Amino acid sequence: MNLEYAKKDYEISVYKYELSTDYDDIPAGVKQISYFKQEKLAMIGTNKYKSPIDACSPKIIININGKKTLTFNLYY
């Protein structure tokens, strides 16, 4: 295991995403702009503190087709 990698900071959080729409006036008319707003609901794990409910040991697995999977242990 690369010890330098093990020292990197991490945070595992839960977010809520909501689709929002705005309108922008441009010379040709009104343009509709859609985007996602994100709201952080909770931090469930970090290397900066420990709590009785904690997500730790994060691992990112990259499959041969490029798909990425995040796994972690959750203690409660």
Buried (B, 14 or more C-beta within 10 A) or exposed (E): EEEEEEEEEEEBEEEEEEEEEEEEEEEEEEEEEEEEEEEEEEBBBBBEEEEEEBBBEBEEEEEEEEEEEEEBEEEE
